[in-house]
Amino acid sequence: MASVRYIVADIDKAVEFYRDNLEFKVEMHNPGKFAALLRDDLTLYLSAPGAGSGGQAGGEPEPGGWNRFMVITRGLDTLIDRKSVV
């Protein structure tokens, strides 16, 4: 199982996005500070800037910063069609 910590500006909006658009399951959510989301073999840890015990690898943690990950999904067209109806 892979795990990624990702820093986001708005935890609650990020949880909504990953849950509603990319089919992640919310395992833990501390509004405004932290969330742990699951999808297949990936655990995605979302942290607010400066939250948690993450170190500073050459700078201040900020959204869009150090980590990148890819979500592979089946039926991308179906997922897009479903979201465009909303």
Secondary structure, 3 states (H helix, E strand, C coil): CEEEEEECCCHHHHHHHHHHHHCCEEEEEECCCEEEEEECCEEEEEECCCCCCCCCCCCCCCCCCCCCCCCCCCCHHHHHHHHHHC
